[in-house]
Amino acid sequence: MKTILNRLINHEVLSKDEAKQVLVNIAKGDYNHSQIAAFLTVYMMRSITIKELEGFRDALLELCLAVDLSAYDPVDLCGTGGDGKDTFNISTLSSFVTAGAGIKVAKHGNYGVSSSCGSSNVMEYLGIKFSNDRDFLEKSIDKTGICVLHAPLFHPAMKNVAPIRRELAVKTFFNMLGPMVNPAFPKNQMVGVFNLELARMYGYLYQNTDKRFTILYALDGYDEISLTGNTKTISNNADGMLKPEDFGVSAHSQRDIYGGDTVESSAEIFMNVISGKGTAAQNNVVCANAGMAIATVKGLQPREGFELAKESLMGGKALETLKKLQELSK
């Protein structure tokens, strides 16, 4: 690691194979905490290259405990996090709305690192069981339309990094990797990222896969469709720009989609929205994100996906999905 760190400090970059090997070595416990923290810090000071990101991704996918859910052809809705916006749990809510609309979902998530409340914090609070048992996961997606893949159970390679990430409490390149390393290897994906450069890198890497995908970056900094302004999109066939009007709604202010400061308040907002008691802004932003996921899978226009999402949320189907998963988790 000393040699790698000296090279990085001298503004050199790693090859894809070198980047992959570093992560394999981290997983094996070859480096101490200070070395890992220094390695993470380098990538807070400079941009990651496509080859480095690809190498890190390949290492984590190779080392993960894979679960085959291909029979269900699921979609994952996952943001990188790290946008510093502290919204409520939009992508997690959107996942239940998508499942309620009849699209199978393999939701990859984790505890919050750079935010106060990640997807797994809310799911755990609401009584959702975390498991890497294939039978339980198949039963979940079959009976409810969704299964929750809690990242630490599938990525043993990360156990040496998790405490350091918690102590640093800022976004690292592992935020960039999260959506790329879903252990179910879903063929459908909607990914939100925290800057335009990363959106382009994701686009480049995803175009070399067999995924149907939409990558999102809201131009005012959100890693999802925020409806506070326009959102850049990159998909299999085209780059585009989404406006709130494309979903038939008006823009709202940033404070309208602010999240809870604690797990309890985040869970309260989650339950209000999924129960059909959310504000117009909360409902619209969830349905816009779920709608884009539905549109990605089905090849629809954003407005058509939005209407199907609205039907799922306001018709109680998303809530029904949550209740079934809670029952199965007992």
N, C-alpha and C positions, 0 to 999 in steps of 0.2 A: 504493500500500500504506500510505503514511503516514496517509492519511485513514481507511482501513479500520481500522488499528490504533488510532487515536485514538477512533474510534467504539466499538470493542470494549472498550477500556480504560475508557470511560465507561458500560459495561454495556449498550450497545445490542446488538441482534441483527441478523444479516443476513437478507435475504429469500432465498428459494430461488434466484432468478436471480443475486443478488449472490454468493452462496456458490459457485455454479457458475462464475461468471466469474473469481473469485479462483483457483480450481484450474486453469482454462484458462490464466490468466496465469502461474501457477507453471510449468505445463508448457512454456509458450513461453519461459521463462527471463527473465521481466520483473522478477523480484525477486531480491535478493541473499540469501545464506545467513542473515544476521542477521535480515532481515525475515521469512524463512520460519520460522526458529526461534522468533521472537517470536509469529508467528501460531499456530504449533502450541502454544506455551506457554499462550496465552489459554484454549485448550480443555482444558488440564489444571487450570485454576483455576476454570472454571465449566462447567456442563452445556451440551452441544450441543442445539440445538432440532431438532425434526423437520424443519422447512423447511431448516435448514442442512445436516443430514445428507442430505436428499433432493437438495439442490443439488450437494453434493460427489459423491454417488453418480452422479448423472446426468452430471456432467462426466467422471468416470473411464470410465463405460460408453461415452460418446460418443467418447472419445479412444483407447479400447483397440483392439488388433488382434483383432477378433472371429473366432472359429472356429465354424463351423456343424456341430454334432454332433447336431442335432435328430432325425436318423434313428434314433439310438440311445436317445433319451429318457432321458438319464443323470441320476443324482443326484449332488449334491456334499455331502460331509460336511466341514464346515469350522467351526472355532472362531475367535472373534475373537482368542484369545490374551489376554495382559494380565491374567490372573487371579492371577499371582504364585505359583501353586501348584507349579510345576516338576514336573508329572507326566511320565510317559513319553509317547511319541507316540501317544496313544489314538486320535485321529480318523484318523490316517494308517493305523494298523493296522486300524481299523474299516472303512476304505475298501477294503482288500484282502479283508477278511472278507465285506463286502457284495458285492464283485465275484465272489468265490468262490461266493457263493450265487446267482449268475446275474443280478444286477442291474448294469447298466452304470453305471460311475462316471467322472465328469469331476472329478478331484481338483485343486482350486485350492490352491496353497500357496506359501510363501516361506521364506526363511531366518529364523531366530529373531532378533527385535529385543529384546523385553523378556524373553525366556527364553534359556537357554543353547543350545537346540537346536530349531530349527523343523522343519517337515515337509520342506522342501527340503534341509536339512543332512543328514538321515538318508537321503533318497532318493539324493542325490548320492554319499554315502559307500558306499551299497550298489550303485552302478554304474548307476543309472537315468539315462537320457539326457534332458536338457531340450531341448525343441524347440518352435518355434511353426509348424513345417511341417505343413500340414493333412493331407497324405498320411501322414506318420508318425503323427500323432495318431489319424487314422481307423484306420490299421493296428493301432495299440496297442489301441484300445477294441474293435475287431472281433475281434482274435486273442486278447486276454488278458482283456477285460472292463473294463479300466481304462486311463485315460490321465492323465498328470500334467501339469498346467498350471502351470509355474513363473512366478509373477506378473510378475517383471521383464521377461520376454520378451514379455508381452502388454500391458504398461502403460508404454510409453515416456514417458508423462507424468510418471512417478514418478522419473525418473532424477535430477531436481534435488532430490528430497526424500530419497531413499534414504541418502546419506551423512550427512545431518542426523539422520535417525532413528537411524542406527547410533551416532552420537556422543552423542545424548541418552540412548539405551538404556533409555527408559521408554515405557510405552504412550501413544500419541497417538490422535487421532481416526481415523488411518489403520487402526488395529486394528479400529475399529468398521466400517470400510468393507470390509475384506478379503473377507468372505463374500458381500457384496452385489455384487461386481464381477467375478464369474467370467466370463471372456470367451466361454465357450460358452453363456451365458445359459440354464442348465439349468432345466427346468420343475419339477424335484423338488429339494428342498433340506432338509437337516437342519443347523441352525445352533446352535452354542453361544455364549452371550454372557457377559460378565463381571459384569454387574449387572442387577438387576430392571428398572430404568428403561430400559436399552437393550433388554431383552427386549420391553418394551411398545412401544417405538419401532419395532423390527423388525416386530412384529406388525401395527402400524398400516400401515407401508409395504408389507408383503408382502400384506396383505389387498386392496391395490389393484393386484395383479398376477394373472397366471393360473397362479401356482406352486401345487404341492402342497408344503406346508412343515410342519416342526415346529421350533419355537424352544425351546431348552433353557437353563435356568439352575439349577444346583444351589444350594440355599439356604445352603450353607456356603461358597459363593464360587467354585465351579468353573464353567468355561465348557463343560461337558459333563456327561453323567450320570456321577457319581463313585461311586455306591453307598455313599457314606459317610453318606448321609442322604437327604432327599427332594429331588426335582427339579421345579421349576416348568416346565410345558410350555404353549406357545401354538401352536395349529395352525389350519388353515382354519376348522374348525367349532366349536372349543371351547378353553377354558383348562382345565388340569388339574394334578394333582399326581401324580408317579410315586414309588412307594416301592420299595425293593429287593425287597420281597415280590411286587410285580407281575411280576417276572421269575423268581420262584421261588427267590430267593437271599437270604442274610442280609447285613446291612450289614457293612462292614469299616472298618479305621482308615485315616486319611489316609496314614500312612507306607507302607501296603501298595501304594499306587499312585504312589509317588514315582519320579521319572525319573532318568536319568543326568545327571551333572554335565558331561559332555563329549559330543561327537558320537560318539566311539568307544563309550562306555558306553551311550549311548542306542541306538546301532545294535545293540549286544549284547543289550539287553533286547528290542528289536524282533524280532531273529532268534529269540531264545528263545521269545517268545510265539507268533510266527507258525509256528514249528516244533512247536507243541503242548507246549512245555516250560515254559510260564509258570506262575506260581502261580495258585491258584484265584481270588484277588482280581483279578489281571491279566486272566485269561481272562474272568471274569465282566463286568468293566467294559468290555472291548473288545466282547464279545458284546451287552451291553446297548445300547451306542451303535450298533453295526452293526444290531442288532435293531430299533431305533427307525427307522433309515433304511429298512430293508426294509419295516417296518410302514407307514411313511409312503407309500412308493411303491405297495405292494400293498393298502393299506387293511386291514391286519391289526391284531390286538391286540398289545400289547408282548410278551407272553409267547410268542405264535406267532412273531414276528420273532426273538426271542431264541433260540428252539429252532433256527430255520433258520440263524442266525448260528453257533451252537454246532456245528452239523453241518459248516458250511463250515470253521471253525477246526480242530476236532478231527479232521475227516475229511481234512485236508491240502489242501483246495481253495484256501484262501487262500494257502498256501505255493506251490502250483502256479501261481497267478496271478502271484505275485512272480517266480518263476523264469522264467516266459514273458516277463515284461516286461524282466527282466535280459538275457535272451537276445536280445530284439528291440533292446535298447539298445547291443549290441556293434557 
